[in-house]
Amino acid sequence: MRPTILSIEPTSDQTALVRLTLPADHEAFAGHFPAQKILPGIVQLDWAVQLAATCFGFEPRPATQVRVKFMHTIGPDPADLSLSLRYDPIRTELTFEYRTGDTVASKGSARLAP
């Protein structure tokens, strides 16, 4: 259950920008606020870890010490949805930020299990 990836742009060895699309019928919306579909926070965290593993070449692993702040909801067909990733392999720390256009929807960090 991943979003459709439009592009992955590495911006350095430790950072990347992922552009996504999320149609209204995506399974991530199933059963989560049916009257107003919202992308669940746990899905946002999972996608950040999975896409970081793809971008930075490590096996996906559990996230610990998670901190996330939600500023705006992400609904179906968001305009210009992007995910910025930064991975510190020494500290095994991932930071991420979801944006719709110029608006920060959520941002957070997590340590990844060894």
MDAnalysis code that builds the backbone (N, CA, C; Angstrom):
import MDAnalysis as mda
import numpy as np

u = mda.Universe.empty(342, n_residues=114, atom_resindex=np.repeat(np.arange(114), 3), trajectory=True)
u.add_TopologyAttr("name", ["N", "CA", "C"] * 114)
u.add_TopologyAttr("resid", np.arange(1, 115))
u.add_TopologyAttr("resname", ["MET", "ARG", "PRO", "THR", "ILE", "LEU", "SER", "ILE", "GLU", "PRO", "THR", "SER", "ASP", "GLN", "THR", "ALA", "LEU", "VAL", "ARG", "LEU", "THR", "LEU", "PRO", "ALA", "ASP", "HIS", "GLU", "ALA", "PHE", "ALA", "GLY", "HIS", "PHE", "PRO", "ALA", "GLN", "LYS", "ILE", "LEU", "PRO", "GLY", "ILE", "VAL", "GLN", "LEU", "ASP", "TRP", "ALA", "VAL", "GLN", "LEU", "ALA", "ALA", "THR", "CYS", "PHE", "GLY", "PHE", "GLU", "PRO", "ARG", "PRO", "ALA", "THR", "GLN", "VAL", "ARG", "VAL", "LYS", "PHE", "MET", "HIS", "THR", "ILE", "GLY", "PRO", "ASP", "PRO", "ALA", "ASP", "LEU", "SER", "LEU", "SER", "LEU", "ARG", "TYR", "ASP", "PRO", "ILE", "ARG", "THR", "GLU", "LEU", "THR", "PHE", "GLU", "TYR", "ARG", "THR", "GLY", "ASP", "THR", "VAL", "ALA", "SER", "LYS", "GLY", "SER", "ALA", "ARG", "LEU", "ALA", "PRO"])
u.atoms.positions = np.array([
    [0.846, -1.176, 0.000],
    [0.000, 0.000, 0.000],
    [0.893, 1.240, 0.000],
    [1.489, 1.540, -1.118],
    [2.332, 2.728, -1.233],
    [1.697, 3.709, -2.205],
    [2.097, 4.959, -2.107],
    [1.569, 5.935, -3.059],
    [2.220, 5.728, -4.423],
    [1.676, 6.379, -5.414],
    [2.309, 6.373, -6.716],
    [3.432, 7.399, -6.689],
    [4.640, 6.960, -7.021],
    [5.803, 7.836, -7.017],
    [5.936, 8.463, -8.393],
    [5.923, 9.787, -8.421],
    [6.109, 10.506, -9.681],
    [7.586, 10.692, -9.987],
    [8.373, 10.989, -8.939],
    [9.814, 11.147, -9.133],
    [10.527, 11.062, -7.791],
    [11.796, 10.666, -7.864],
    [12.685, 10.686, -6.712],
    [13.904, 11.485, -7.126],
    [14.156, 12.557, -6.404],
    [15.272, 13.440, -6.718],
    [16.253, 13.447, -5.555],
    [17.365, 12.718, -5.664],
    [18.379, 12.819, -4.613],
    [18.946, 14.243, -4.631],
    [19.013, 14.864, -3.461],
    [19.562, 16.216, -3.393],
    [20.954, 16.221, -2.758],
    [21.323, 15.107, -2.118],
    [22.675, 14.885, -1.597],
    [22.755, 13.407, -1.231],
    [23.874, 12.991, -0.615],
    [23.991, 11.593, -0.177],
    [22.990, 11.256, 0.915],
    [22.551, 12.275, 1.656],
    [21.677, 12.026, 2.807],
    [20.293, 12.640, 2.671],
    [19.979, 13.268, 1.543],
    [18.664, 13.885, 1.381],
    [18.059, 13.540, 0.025],
    [16.741, 13.542, 0.002],
    [16.023, 13.270, -1.249],
    [14.657, 13.935, -1.194],
    [14.128, 14.232, -2.365],
    [12.783, 14.770, -2.499],
    [11.989, 13.792, -3.353],
    [10.864, 13.332, -2.810],
    [10.007, 12.371, -3.501],
    [8.690, 13.065, -3.824],
    [8.322, 13.064, -5.085],
    [7.034, 13.633, -5.503],
    [6.052, 12.478, -5.678],
    [4.850, 12.673, -5.105],
    [3.861, 11.593, -5.025],
    [2.521, 12.034, -5.591],
    [1.704, 11.045, -5.908],
    [0.307, 11.304, -6.225],
    [-0.529, 10.321, -5.407],
    [-1.714, 10.744, -5.021],
    [-2.536, 9.953, -4.116],
    [-4.002, 10.070, -4.532],
    [-4.476, 9.142, -5.374],
    [-5.855, 9.230, -5.860],
    [-6.877, 8.969, -4.749],
    [-8.072, 9.452, -4.961],
    [-9.145, 9.335, -3.968],
    [-9.488, 7.891, -3.625],
    [-9.260, 6.958, -4.552],
    [-9.614, 5.563, -4.285],
    [-8.447, 4.757, -3.698],
    [-7.383, 5.437, -3.268],
    [-6.230, 4.722, -2.694],
    [-6.659, 4.010, -1.418],
    [-6.174, 2.792, -1.234],
    [-6.584, 1.967, -0.099],
    [-6.200, 2.552, 1.262],
    [-5.264, 3.483, 1.314],
    [-4.883, 4.102, 2.591],
    [-6.041, 4.885, 3.210],
    [-6.985, 5.327, 2.384],
    [-8.123, 6.088, 2.889],
    [-9.258, 5.206, 3.400],
    [-9.213, 3.918, 3.110],
    [-10.321, 3.018, 3.450],
    [-10.572, 3.003, 4.958],
    [-11.784, 3.385, 5.340],
    [-12.203, 3.301, 6.731],
    [-11.665, 4.379, 7.651],
    [-10.861, 5.282, 7.148],
    [-10.297, 6.330, 7.998],
    [-11.038, 7.628, 7.706],
    [-11.959, 7.983, 8.582],
    [-12.813, 9.155, 8.405],
    [-13.525, 9.104, 7.053],
    [-14.446, 8.156, 6.872],
    [-15.104, 7.976, 5.573],
    [-15.788, 9.230, 5.020],
    [-16.320, 10.090, 5.896],
    [-17.004, 11.291, 5.420],
    [-16.013, 12.320, 4.867],
    [-14.805, 12.326, 5.410],
    [-13.752, 13.222, 4.920],
    [-12.446, 12.439, 4.951],
    [-12.062, 11.896, 3.814],
    [-10.891, 11.038, 3.744],
    [-9.625, 11.800, 4.143],
    [-8.861, 11.193, 5.064],
    [-7.614, 11.777, 5.544],
    [-6.555, 10.679, 5.555],
    [-5.357, 11.017, 5.097],
    [-4.255, 10.058, 5.112],
    [-3.802, 9.859, 6.560],
    [-3.902, 8.630, 7.099],
    [-3.540, 8.387, 8.493],
    [-2.062, 8.675, 8.774],
    [-1.796, 9.152, 9.976],
    [-0.429, 9.459, 10.388],
    [0.481, 8.252, 10.348],
    [-0.023, 7.088, 10.738],
    [0.814, 5.885, 10.743],
    [1.220, 5.516, 9.321],
    [0.361, 5.797, 8.355],
    [0.698, 5.545, 6.947],
    [1.783, 6.520, 6.495],
    [1.670, 7.766, 6.910],
    [2.695, 8.748, 6.558],
    [4.067, 8.318, 7.098],
    [4.109, 7.851, 8.337],
    [5.371, 7.385, 8.926],
    [5.891, 6.167, 8.175],
    [5.024, 5.199, 7.901],
    [5.431, 3.987, 7.189],
    [5.993, 4.333, 5.813],
    [5.307, 5.208, 5.088],
    [5.794, 5.583, 3.763],
    [7.142, 6.285, 3.849],
    [7.319, 7.139, 4.852],
    [8.606, 7.832, 5.006],
    [9.734, 6.820, 5.196],
    [9.523, 5.813, 6.047],
    [10.551, 4.793, 6.286],
    [10.788, 3.961, 5.029],
    [9.713, 3.514, 4.386],
    [9.841, 2.678, 3.189],
    [10.546, 3.435, 2.053],
    [10.162, 4.679, 1.843],
    [10.765, 5.451, 0.758],
    [12.198, 5.851, 1.083],
    [12.502, 6.092, 2.355],
    [13.892, 6.362, 2.741],
    [14.754, 5.137, 2.467],
    [14.250, 3.955, 2.759],
    [14.999, 2.727, 2.481],
    [15.287, 2.615, 0.984],
    [14.302, 2.948, 0.160],
    [14.495, 2.935, -1.287],
    [15.534, 3.963, -1.716],
    [15.424, 5.167, -1.186],
    [16.316, 6.265, -1.602],
    [17.750, 6.080, -1.132],
    [17.920, 5.537, 0.094],
    [19.248, 5.508, 0.696],
    [19.845, 4.110, 0.806],
    [19.146, 3.114, 0.247],
    [19.717, 1.781, 0.102],
    [19.885, 0.967, 1.373],
    [18.917, 1.012, 2.266],
    [18.965, 0.132, 3.433],
    [17.672, -0.663, 3.514],
    [17.687, -1.726, 4.296],
    [16.487, -2.535, 4.494],
    [15.530, -1.785, 5.427],
    [14.248, -1.730, 5.094],
    [13.290, -1.089, 6.005],
    [13.327, -1.765, 7.365],
    [13.233, -0.960, 8.410],
    [13.244, -1.504, 9.770],
    [12.356, -0.660, 10.667],
    [12.011, -1.190, 11.829],
    [11.075, -0.484, 12.703],
    [11.593, 0.889, 13.133],
    [10.654, 1.814, 13.270],
    [10.967, 3.161, 13.741],
    [10.738, 3.223, 15.247],
    [11.664, 3.855, 15.954],
    [11.534, 4.063, 17.396],
    [11.729, 5.553, 17.668],
    [11.454, 5.975, 18.873],
    [11.623, 7.376, 19.266],
    [11.029, 8.298, 18.204],
    [9.788, 8.048, 17.868],
    [9.108, 8.781, 16.799],
    [8.531, 10.089, 17.339],
    [8.755, 11.160, 16.594],
    [8.146, 12.465, 16.878],
    [7.561, 12.977, 15.576],
    [6.270, 13.295, 15.608],
    [5.599, 13.800, 14.406],
    [4.680, 14.942, 14.801],
    [4.655, 15.966, 13.980],
    [3.734, 17.077, 14.165],
    [2.884, 17.183, 12.907],
    [1.571, 17.195, 13.105],
    [0.629, 17.297, 11.994],
    [0.068, 18.715, 11.961],
    [0.292, 19.433, 10.857],
    [-0.175, 20.802, 10.735],
    [-1.408, 20.923, 9.838],
    [-1.473, 20.115, 8.794],
    [-2.595, 20.126, 7.855],
    [-2.864, 18.687, 7.426],
    [-4.118, 18.401, 7.142],
    [-4.457, 17.056, 6.686],
    [-4.033, 16.866, 5.233],
    [-3.808, 15.612, 4.897],
    [-3.555, 15.230, 3.512],
    [-4.756, 14.409, 3.069],
    [-5.460, 14.912, 2.100],
    [-6.635, 14.226, 1.586],
    [-6.374, 13.673, 0.206],
    [-7.428, 13.194, -0.442],
    [-7.287, 12.641, -1.789],
    [-6.874, 13.703, -2.809],
    [-6.123, 13.275, -3.796],
    [-5.702, 14.113, -4.913],
    [-5.095, 15.449, -4.474],
    [-4.148, 15.417, -3.517],
    [-3.549, 16.688, -3.086],
    [-2.710, 17.292, -4.212],
    [-2.717, 18.600, -4.279],
    [-1.921, 19.297, -5.293],
    [-0.459, 19.258, -4.894],
    [0.385, 18.791, -5.790],
    [1.830, 18.845, -5.608],
    [2.285, 18.248, -4.278],
    [1.942, 16.979, -4.022],
    [2.351, 16.290, -2.786],
    [3.810, 15.872, -2.891],
    [4.590, 16.244, -1.872],
    [6.001, 15.859, -1.860],
    [6.416, 15.422, -0.467],
    [7.479, 14.645, -0.426],
    [8.051, 14.139, 0.814],
    [9.548, 14.405, 0.771],
    [10.021, 15.228, 1.709],
    [11.453, 15.485, 1.838],
    [12.006, 14.536, 2.888],
    [13.117, 13.898, 2.570],
    [13.735, 12.928, 3.460],
    [15.179, 13.304, 3.743],
    [15.596, 13.080, 4.978],
    [17.006, 13.223, 5.354],
    [17.332, 12.025, 6.243],
    [18.402, 11.326, 5.896],
    [18.790, 10.142, 6.662],
    [20.237, 10.276, 7.124],
    [20.435, 10.120, 8.429],
    [21.769, 10.129, 9.025],
    [22.120, 8.679, 9.354],
    [22.972, 8.028, 8.546],
    [23.260, 6.605, 8.759],
    [24.042, 6.330, 10.040],
    [24.804, 7.280, 10.518],
    [25.571, 7.063, 11.752],
    [24.631, 7.029, 12.948],
    [23.702, 7.952, 13.006],
    [22.737, 8.011, 14.116],
    [21.494, 7.164, 13.833],
    [21.397, 6.604, 12.635],
    [20.209, 5.894, 12.137],
    [18.946, 6.712, 12.396],
    [19.026, 7.999, 12.069],
    [17.897, 8.899, 12.285],
    [17.349, 9.384, 10.950],
    [16.038, 9.317, 10.836],
    [15.326, 9.773, 9.652],
    [14.502, 10.994, 10.023],
    [14.598, 12.059, 9.253],
    [13.686, 13.188, 9.385],
    [12.928, 13.309, 8.072],
    [11.673, 13.745, 8.170],
    [10.832, 13.810, 6.983],
    [9.859, 14.972, 7.082],
    [9.378, 15.399, 5.913],
    [8.403, 16.484, 5.852],
    [7.525, 16.277, 4.629],
    [6.217, 16.196, 4.863],
    [5.246, 16.122, 3.779],
    [4.731, 17.523, 3.494],
    [4.638, 17.863, 2.209],
    [4.113, 19.163, 1.785],
    [3.066, 18.971, 0.699],
    [2.086, 19.834, 0.711],
    [1.173, 19.961, -0.413],
    [1.382, 21.375, -0.922],
    [2.031, 21.483, -2.061],
    [2.426, 22.794, -2.567],
    [3.434, 23.415, -1.617],
    [3.152, 24.629, -1.174],
    [4.042, 25.321, -0.244],
    [3.670, 25.096, 1.220],
    [2.636, 24.324, 1.477],
    [2.131, 24.122, 2.832],
    [2.711, 22.850, 3.447],
    [3.299, 22.988, 4.637],
    [3.787, 21.816, 5.362],
    [2.581, 21.113, 5.983],
    [2.385, 19.855, 5.620],
    [1.283, 19.067, 6.164],
    [1.701, 18.358, 7.450],
    [2.898, 17.777, 7.437],
    [3.409, 17.106, 8.635],
    [4.922, 17.027, 8.540],
    [5.553, 16.885, 9.691],
    [6.997, 16.692, 9.720],
    [7.342, 15.929, 10.980],
    [8.459, 15.231, 10.912],
    [8.827, 14.446, 12.082],
    [10.207, 13.812, 11.940],
    [10.503, 13.002, 12.940],
    [11.773, 12.283, 12.952],
    [11.576, 10.940, 13.661],
    [12.475, 10.029, 13.379],
    [12.445, 8.708, 14.011],
    [13.830, 8.096, 13.965],
    [14.156, 7.361, 14.995],
    [15.346, 6.526, 14.966],
    [14.914, 5.200, 14.353],
    [15.784, 4.602, 13.584],
    [15.486, 3.315, 12.978],
    [16.254, 2.236, 13.719],
    [15.577, 1.139, 14.013],
    [16.195, 0.042, 14.747],
    [17.416, -0.460, 13.981],
    [18.451, -0.907, 14.710],
    [19.662, -1.423, 14.034],
    [19.393, -2.692, 13.254],
])
